[in-house]
Structure formats: structure tokens, C-alpha cells
Amino acid sequence: MKLSTKGRYAVMAMSDLALQARRDAKRPVSLAEIGAREGISLSYLEQLFARLRRAGLVTSIRGAQGGYCLSDEAAKICIGDIIRAVDEPIQVTRCQFSKGGCQVRNSRCLTHDLWAGLGRHIYGYLDAVTLEDVVLRNSFSAPESAREQNSGLHPAGEGA
């Protein structure tokens, strides 16, 4: 599994923006400020924020005091949305369905469903973590229902 710099840098930049919003919600943050704090080039941030703006995750404000603001509360923006906004699919299979499958004869490989399930769990986890969680450094454990499924435990009152 691989997450490229697009996804990682977008999450870093959005987390920085969310942290600045906690300090002063009214003030837009420039990409130059984010880049200086996070060590990301301005041109790369411009590309990422164009995609984040099109996805409705940030708003831009023009002018000398301009910059970017979150379009919603940090608690309502999940990490999965950020990664999807920068067109960064997390690949856990080698399948290319435009070619028909993952094997030479355009069929699924034996482990396809295993890796596809892992991909669903990864996005489930990323969709359960918000920018606020990252900024507050909340625990990043699996959602309760996923832990129950993986451990074989059932919620109180339910039988096996």
C-alpha cells in the first residue's frame, strides 16, 4: 500500500490550516505561511489547494491579507475527504479494471477480495478521523464497530 506525497502533504497542510483556525478563526492563512511551517513548496501547495477548493474543503480570500480558510468546522472534515480531493486513491491491489482485472487473462487474482477489503477498511478509518482529531492529537484507534468485528466481540446484549 502506498500513499503518495500528494495525500500526505494535503493532510499536513489542512491540519496546519485547522490549527491556525483554532487560534484565529477569522484570519485567512497564506500558502507561504503553511509552506514555511510544514516544509512544503509554494507551487506544490498551490496545486493541492486548487483541488481542495474545487472539492469545497477550503475557501480562498483574495487580496494583501488573503489566504485560505476551512470551508467548515475541522470536526466536520474527515481525512478521507482530503485524500480523495487531491485525487489520491490508496492502492492496495494491482487491479486496473479499465483493463478488465488484475491478471493477464482479465480476471481477478485469488487475493483480490482480501486486498479490496483492506482498502475499504483503510478508507473507513480515514473517514472516521477528522481534522479536529489530528489537531487535538486525539487517539487514532479504529472505530468501535471495527474493533468489535475484528476481535470477534459483539456489543453488549448480543449473542455470538
N, C-alpha and C positions, 0 to 999 in steps of 0.2 A: 504494500500500500504506500502511496506517495501523495503528499500534499505539496504543491509547488510553492515558490515564494509569493506568487500572486495571492493565494489564500492566506498564507501566514502573515504577509505584510498588511493585507486588508484588515485582518483581525487585530493586529498590533495597532494600526492607525486608528481604527474605530474605537478601540479600547482607550487609546490616548485621548481621543475626542470626547469620549464619555467621561473620563476622569476630569478633563477641563470643564465640561458642562456641570459637573458636581460642584466645582469651585466657583464658577460664574456662568450660570445658565444663559445669560443674555448676550455674552460676548462671543462672536464668531471666532473660530480658530483658523489661522492661516496654515496652509500646507507646509510652508517654510518652517513654522514652529514645530509642527508634528515631525517633519523630516529631521530637524536638528535633535529633537529628543529621542527619536526612535532609530536614527541612523539609516533612513530611507531617502533615496534621491528624490528631488522635487519632481523631476519628469516622470518617474515611476508612480509617485503619489497622484499626479495629475491624471494619469491613465486610470488608476484604480478608482479615484473619486468621481471620474466621469461615469463609470459603471455603477458605482454606489448611488450616485444622484439619479441616474436613469431608473434604478431599482426602487427609488423612493426612500432610501435609508438615510440620506443626508439632504440638506438644503444648502444652497450657496447664496452668499450675500456679496454683491459687488461693491467696489469702492476701496478707498485707502484703508478703512477699518474693516474690510470684508474678510470673508473666510467661509468656513463651513460650520454647520450646527447639525446635531442629530435631528432627524425628522420626527422622532417620537422619543418617549422615555427609554432610557437604557434597559429598563426591566422588560420592555416590550420588543426589543430587538434581539433575536437569537443568533448565535454564531453560525448556524447552518444557513440562515438567510444571507449573511455576509459572504460566505464562501460561494453560494450559488450566484450571488450578484456579480461576482467577478469572473463568472463562467469557469469555475474551477471544480469540475467533478472529481470526486475522490474515487480513483480507480482501484478496485480490489480484484477485478477479473481482467483477463486479456481479451474478453469478448468484444467484438466490434459488430453489432447487429446490422450495420449497413452492409456488411459482407456476409451476413447470414448466420454467424455463430463463431465459436472460438476454435473450432478445429478445421482442418483443411477441407473436409467434406461438408462444410457449412452446417455442422451440428454442434450441440452443446457438449462441452467436456464433462467428464464424470464428476468433477468437483465444482461445477458451475454454481449449483444451488448453495453450496457451502459458502463460497466467496460472495455471492449476491446477498445472502443473509447477513454476512458480516458488514457489507456496505450499508444495508438497511439499519443495522444496529449503530454504526458509526454516525449516520445522519440522525438517527433517533437521539443519540447522545448530544450531538452538536445542536439539535433543535431544542434540547432541554436546558442548555446553558445559555444565559443571557449576557449581554454586555455588563449589566449591573453585577452579575455573579463574578465576572472577571475583574472588574474594578474593585469590588469589595473583597476579592480573593476568597470567595465562598468555596466550600468543599465541592469538588467536581466529581462526585460519585455518580454511579448510574442511577437513573430514576428508580423509585421504589418498585414499580411493577417489573422492570427488567431484572432487578436483583432477585425478586421472588421467583421469576421464571427460571433464571439461571441456576439458582440454588435448589430448586425443586420444592421450595416452601410455598405455602398457599396462605392467602390472607386469613386472619383470624375468623374462625367460624366455618371455614370451608374445608371439606374433606379432600383427601388425596385422590 
